[in-house]
């Protein structure tokens, strides 16, 4: 096989692919769910963002307005605006509301937090199969489905409890890619709708959205009049749905100083880009050569960028531009997914995160070399993988889109090896396309080169539990929830769990728009004992919470040896507080003395 072969048209995914996807999702869901059943059964979700998302959904169901994204139990009494839209809340909220009359609220929430990510995984696997079949023919569908279920680290977005928006972003980008690979105006409209959804969900995928629009524009520049109608429909879908979102979901906190979500900056950019695409389509008869079209398109695109940056200078500093310099150094810089892949301290961890996407980048080059004439077919998916790879150089989060989107390209290697009748190459192709290969093999090599002490091995999985996991164990949050409601001064690691699992309020939490409260939280814990008492009084905090290991990312005992955080690390008590007994957990809670 020397070039991609477009598959014959099919109206729905193949039955075999659907059965395999359903079986793999069931097996993976059971294994993941059982491994974390202790926490899941108590609605303690895998990540702090998942807990905050659950709190946001509950607040919405409880009557908070569609366009009010404020989390009122963070930085009370005014609350803190969130940068998450309601779009990702629609399906979980609908599921909880539908199931509650049947099973009760607890089971409705449990079924939702377990089932929603697995549903997205199932859809993602089938979309990957459709993309692969368009690239390589019918035989690529099954390999793509299987490899999608093994696409670590992309699969970590779909484990039970992961109700944050990243998994939905993967699915939406896949829809946009498949639509741009498909001829016709309807497909172009679908692509525009998907891109609008992606921008509404979050701006993490803005680079991929720009890349896909660029691919569509290049296709128009090369093919001219044949693509003008598609460009018009892409623009119509993109701006039309954005206007619907503006009318129905525009957040109450709508400021020109923001460039981190659905804001005046992103909405204006979408409308301007859509206007340029429509203008280019209208100008097609007057632009007689591909180079003319490419030049005019690039010039207008550059003009849009200049206008947006001039009107919204906050976009020049990125989503964290409004964050205090201290927090950018002490907090943002220690968010794993916000740092470069090369910032990983363990070599095998770097390989496990970037290995599959690196293979996808190689597959992009291989496809380009062998199928240059078929570029309209593979260009959309290659653009997403390449851009995701570039993002990974500065932020690990690029792999979460790049890894799953690499799978359809890598499925082509399996198909080619099979057609060549070379068993060893077939095995090599499967291993190269399976993300778990880059997790399992390097980690085993590292353990062989650096075997852990026998005492560590005797502890089993518990030896690798993080302090955050340990503090979330057992009935910790049930114990906290039984206490009188109040405001808690808590480090960022645990604050979201406090909001999502109890009726308590917190001052700080790990969200960049909560800048003032987060600064006060850091000042309190990093000041010597007693110095931060005015901060506690100003926020009317009733409790102080601390999990052993908090602030370890900034090496608090060395950098702030006289701080309250260091005192708490060694078992001390905040001045003016008394420890509240919690059983079976390392989490420490202190109640204010009145």
Secondary structure as the mmCIF struct_conf table of DSSP 4:
data_model
#
loop_
_struct_conf.conf_type_id
_struct_conf.id
_struct_conf.beg_label_comp_id
_struct_conf.beg_label_asym_id
_struct_conf.beg_label_seq_id
_struct_conf.end_label_comp_id
_struct_conf.end_label_asym_id
_struct_conf.end_label_seq_id
BEND BEND1 UNK A 3 UNK A 3
HELX_LH_PP_P HELX_LH_PP_P1 UNK A 6 UNK A 9
BEND BEND2 UNK A 11 UNK A 12
HELX_RH_AL_P HELX_RH_AL_P1 UNK A 15 UNK A 35
TURN_TY1_P TURN_TY1_P1 UNK A 36 UNK A 36
HELX_RH_AL_P HELX_RH_AL_P2 UNK A 37 UNK A 40
TURN_TY1_P TURN_TY1_P2 UNK A 41 UNK A 43
BEND BEND3 UNK A 46 UNK A 47
HELX_RH_AL_P HELX_RH_AL_P3 UNK A 48 UNK A 61
TURN_TY1_P TURN_TY1_P3 UNK A 62 UNK A 63
TURN_TY1_P TURN_TY1_P4 UNK A 66 UNK A 67
STRN STRN1 UNK A 70 UNK A 71
TURN_TY1_P TURN_TY1_P5 UNK A 72 UNK A 73
STRN STRN2 UNK A 74 UNK A 74
BEND BEND4 UNK A 75 UNK A 75
TURN_TY1_P TURN_TY1_P6 UNK A 76 UNK A 78
STRN STRN3 UNK A 80 UNK A 81
BEND BEND5 UNK A 83 UNK A 83
BEND BEND6 UNK A 86 UNK A 86
TURN_TY1_P TURN_TY1_P7 UNK A 87 UNK A 88
HELX_RH_AL_P HELX_RH_AL_P4 UNK A 89 UNK A 103
HELX_RH_AL_P HELX_RH_AL_P5 UNK A 105 UNK A 136
TURN_TY1_P TURN_TY1_P8 UNK A 138 UNK A 139
HELX_RH_AL_P HELX_RH_AL_P6 UNK A 140 UNK A 149
TURN_TY1_P TURN_TY1_P9 UNK A 150 UNK A 150
TURN_TY1_P TURN_TY1_P10 UNK A 152 UNK A 153
HELX_RH_3T_P HELX_RH_3T_P1 UNK A 154 UNK A 158
BEND BEND7 UNK A 159 UNK A 159
TURN_TY1_P TURN_TY1_P11 UNK A 160 UNK A 161
BEND BEND8 UNK A 164 UNK A 164
TURN_TY1_P TURN_TY1_P12 UNK A 165 UNK A 165
HELX_RH_AL_P HELX_RH_AL_P7 UNK A 166 UNK A 181
BEND BEND9 UNK A 182 UNK A 182
BEND BEND10 UNK A 184 UNK A 184
HELX_RH_AL_P HELX_RH_AL_P8 UNK A 185 UNK A 201
HELX_RH_3T_P HELX_RH_3T_P2 UNK A 203 UNK A 205
HELX_RH_AL_P HELX_RH_AL_P9 UNK A 206 UNK A 223
TURN_TY1_P TURN_TY1_P13 UNK A 224 UNK A 224
HELX_RH_AL_P HELX_RH_AL_P10 UNK A 225 UNK A 249
BEND BEND11 UNK A 252 UNK A 252
TURN_TY1_P TURN_TY1_P14 UNK A 256 UNK A 257
BEND BEND12 UNK A 260 UNK A 263
HELX_RH_AL_P HELX_RH_AL_P11 UNK A 264 UNK A 283
HELX_RH_3T_P HELX_RH_3T_P3 UNK A 284 UNK A 286
BEND BEND13 UNK A 289 UNK A 289
HELX_RH_AL_P HELX_RH_AL_P12 UNK A 290 UNK A 311
HELX_RH_3T_P HELX_RH_3T_P4 UNK A 313 UNK A 316
BEND BEND14 UNK A 317 UNK A 317
TURN_TY1_P TURN_TY1_P15 UNK A 319 UNK A 322
BEND BEND15 UNK A 323 UNK A 323
HELX_RH_AL_P HELX_RH_AL_P13 UNK A 325 UNK A 330
TURN_TY1_P TURN_TY1_P16 UNK A 331 UNK A 331
HELX_RH_3T_P HELX_RH_3T_P5 UNK A 332 UNK A 334
HELX_RH_3T_P HELX_RH_3T_P6 UNK A 336 UNK A 338
BEND BEND16 UNK A 339 UNK A 339
HELX_RH_3T_P HELX_RH_3T_P7 UNK A 341 UNK A 343
BEND BEND17 UNK A 345 UNK A 346
HELX_RH_AL_P HELX_RH_AL_P14 UNK A 347 UNK A 370
HELX_RH_3T_P HELX_RH_3T_P8 UNK A 372 UNK A 374
HELX_RH_AL_P HELX_RH_AL_P15 UNK A 375 UNK A 392
TURN_TY1_P TURN_TY1_P17 UNK A 393 UNK A 394
TURN_TY1_P TURN_TY1_P18 UNK A 396 UNK A 397
HELX_RH_AL_P HELX_RH_AL_P16 UNK A 398 UNK A 420
TURN_TY1_P TURN_TY1_P19 UNK A 421 UNK A 421
HELX_RH_AL_P HELX_RH_AL_P17 UNK A 423 UNK A 433
HELX_RH_AL_P HELX_RH_AL_P18 UNK A 435 UNK A 449
BEND BEND18 UNK A 450 UNK A 450
HELX_LH_PP_P HELX_LH_PP_P2 UNK A 451 UNK A 453
HELX_RH_AL_P HELX_RH_AL_P19 UNK A 454 UNK A 458
TURN_TY1_P TURN_TY1_P20 UNK A 459 UNK A 459
HELX_RH_3T_P HELX_RH_3T_P9 UNK A 460 UNK A 464
HELX_RH_AL_P HELX_RH_AL_P20 UNK A 467 UNK A 471
TURN_TY1_P TURN_TY1_P21 UNK A 472 UNK A 472
BEND BEND19 UNK A 473 UNK A 473
TURN_TY1_P TURN_TY1_P22 UNK A 474 UNK A 475
HELX_RH_AL_P HELX_RH_AL_P21 UNK A 476 UNK A 481
TURN_TY1_P TURN_TY1_P23 UNK A 482 UNK A 482
BEND BEND20 UNK A 483 UNK A 483
HELX_LH_PP_P HELX_LH_PP_P3 UNK A 484 UNK A 485
STRN STRN4 UNK A 487 UNK A 490
HELX_RH_AL_P HELX_RH_AL_P22 UNK A 492 UNK A 501
BEND BEND21 UNK A 502 UNK A 503
STRN STRN5 UNK A 505 UNK A 506
BEND BEND22 UNK A 507 UNK A 507
BEND BEND23 UNK A 510 UNK A 510
TURN_TY1_P TURN_TY1_P24 UNK A 512 UNK A 513
HELX_RH_AL_P HELX_RH_AL_P23 UNK A 515 UNK A 526
BEND BEND24 UNK A 527 UNK A 527
STRN STRN6 UNK A 528 UNK A 528
TURN_TY1_P TURN_TY1_P25 UNK A 529 UNK A 532
HELX_RH_AL_P HELX_RH_AL_P24 UNK A 533 UNK A 538
TURN_TY1_P TURN_TY1_P26 UNK A 539 UNK A 540
STRN STRN7 UNK A 543 UNK A 546
TURN_TY1_P TURN_TY1_P27 UNK A 548 UNK A 551
HELX_RH_3T_P HELX_RH_3T_P10 UNK A 552 UNK A 554
TURN_TY1_P TURN_TY1_P28 UNK A 555 UNK A 555
HELX_RH_AL_P HELX_RH_AL_P25 UNK A 556 UNK A 559
BEND BEND25 UNK A 560 UNK A 560
TURN_TY1_P TURN_TY1_P29 UNK A 561 UNK A 562
STRN STRN8 UNK A 563 UNK A 563
HELX_RH_AL_P HELX_RH_AL_P26 UNK A 564 UNK A 569
TURN_TY1_P TURN_TY1_P30 UNK A 570 UNK A 571
TURN_TY1_P TURN_TY1_P31 UNK A 575 UNK A 576
STRN STRN9 UNK A 577 UNK A 580
HELX_LH_PP_P HELX_LH_PP_P4 UNK A 581 UNK A 581
BEND BEND26 UNK A 583 UNK A 584
BEND BEND27 UNK A 586 UNK A 586
STRN STRN10 UNK A 588 UNK A 592
HELX_LH_PP_P HELX_LH_PP_P5 UNK A 593 UNK A 593
#
